[in-house]
């Protein structure tokens, strides 16, 4: 059978690809391949921005988190500085075993076929792509949504960019970190931070991550130590610890032309400032799915995807790359925290840049610049 679309990987990026394609052309034949059965765990911070659900609503997927508790507060700290505010819109903290399962079920309900299969390479031909595995399958278009260690990316001869390493676990939520997402930045190398995200069920997703440097490969013990340094007691009672790599996005990401597209982590799309990746996964998945649907009748799926991704995320990627480079300086990071404490508009702007597709606003840059040139007292928490 020649499938209209074969998607390798059925996490948020892959499921969103199927949903985007089937919303554009409900009659398409769409095959989702994943090496694991769902539900399955996935190491992640589990935070999901509201903009993710805006995107999913565009393809008719709603109600995924109706039984979960939204988180409205975000606390950012570094040393003696801190800001604690209500976010403009609440976020959710949903274990990936829950969220990914619900999303892939939505893709199946839309008409996608899910099959357990470990992919072992692809063969791009003149009019189709053959996907290797225990049973070969053939698709008009193939999308690689197979994560940080993507076999599809490797088959295309593409290299991953900068990488971060993080360790995640689940621990009981202490009263002082309840009903909020807490991020504490490191005092030395950047980007690095510890987090505690309340799931709303008495447990929090906790962890620590940092960008990898040449010659440095932190051990699990070192990551746990840093978590405790920045968030004392966060690991007490913790369980289900898992490490994961995060391929960070850069200034000039541009999808390739052709029948094979990469989305989400497989494309190296992790926010270099925050480590957030679910928004990118869903956004690029939907775009690639729509491009694949149009390519069944005419055109180059990869070219269509490149244009759409550039329009949605081009400036955002440039701004996040710039912000990530600037905040490698502790002084700039401190200035950003101070400015966010002084002006909720700066706070909202930085949250949107870090969690979704926001861009740097002139007012935010001016506020941060003022803080850089004006010595002042530590930032204070504001309601």
DACOR-V913598 format. One record per backbone hydrogen bond with DSSP energy under -0.5 kcal/mol. CO is the residue of the C=O (numbers start at 1). NH is the residue of the N-H. If there is no record, write none. Layout:
CO_NH / CO_NH
//
This chain:
1_3 / 1_138 / 3_140 / 4_141 / 5_31 / 6_8 / 6_143 / 7_9 / 7_33 / 8_145 / 11_15 / 12_16 / 13_17 / 14_18 / 15_19 / 16_20 / 17_21 / 18_22 / 19_23 / 20_24 / 21_25 / 25_28 / 28_30 / 29_4 / 29_5 / 30_113 / 31_7 / 31_33 / 32_115 / 33_9 / 34_117 / 46_94 / 48_92 / 49_52 / 49_53 / 50_53 / 50_54 / 51_55 / 52_56 / 53_57 / 54_58 / 55_58 / 55_59 / 56_59 / 56_61 / 57_60 / 60_62 / 63_66 / 65_68 / 68_70 / 70_72 / 71_91 / 72_87 / 73_181 / 74_85 / 75_183 / 76_83 / 77_185 / 78_81 / 81_78 / 83_76 / 84_382 / 85_74 / 91_71 / 92_48 / 92_94 / 95_98 / 95_99 / 96_100 / 96_101 / 98_102 / 99_103 / 100_104 / 101_105 / 102_106 / 103_107 / 104_108 / 105_109 / 106_110 / 107_111 / 107_112 / 108_111 / 113_32 / 115_34 / 115_117 / 117_119 / 121_132 / 123_125 / 123_130 / 128_125 / 129_131 / 129_139 / 130_123 / 130_132 / 131_137 / 132_120 / 137_131 / 138_3 / 139_129 / 141_6 / 142_261 / 143_8 / 143_145 / 144_263 / 147_150 / 150_154 / 151_155 / 152_156 / 153_158 / 154_157 / 162_248 / 163_212 / 164_246 / 165_210 / 166_244 / 167_208 / 168_242 / 169_206 / 170_239 / 171_204 / 172_174 / 174_177 / 175_178 / 177_180 / 179_73 / 180_182 / 180_198 / 181_75 / 182_196 / 183_77 / 183_185 / 184_194 / 191_211 / 192_186 / 193_209 / 194_184 / 195_207 / 196_182 / 196_198 / 197_205 / 202_173 / 203_199 / 203_201 / 204_171 / 204_206 / 205_197 / 206_169 / 207_195 / 208_167 / 209_193 / 210_165 / 213_216 / 219_223 / 220_224 / 221_225 / 222_226 / 223_227 / 224_228 / 225_229 / 226_230 / 227_231 / 231_234 / 233_236 / 235_238 / 239_170 / 242_168 / 244_166 / 246_164 / 246_248 / 250_253 / 258_302 / 259_142 / 261_144 / 263_266 / 264_267 / 264_269 / 265_268 / 268_270 / 270_249 / 271_275 / 276_271 / 277_281 / 278_282 / 279_283 / 280_284 / 281_285 / 282_286 / 283_287 / 284_288 / 285_289 / 286_290 / 287_291 / 288_292 / 289_293 / 290_294 / 291_295 / 292_296 / 293_296 / 294_297 / 294_298 / 299_301 / 300_304 / 301_305 / 302_306 / 303_307 / 304_308 / 305_309 / 306_310 / 307_311 / 308_312 / 309_313 / 309_314 / 310_314 / 313_317 / 314_318 / 315_319 / 316_320 / 317_321 / 318_322 / 319_323 / 320_324 / 321_325 / 322_326 / 323_327 / 325_328 / 326_329 / 328_330 / 329_333 / 330_334 / 331_335 / 332_336 / 333_337 / 334_338 / 335_339 / 336_340 / 337_341 / 338_342 / 339_343 / 343_346 / 343_347 / 344_348 / 345_349 / 346_350 / 347_351 / 348_352 / 349_353 / 350_354 / 351_355 / 352_356 / 352_358 / 361_365 / 362_366 / 363_367 / 364_368 / 365_369 / 366_370 / 367_371 / 368_372 / 369_373 / 370_374 / 373_375
//
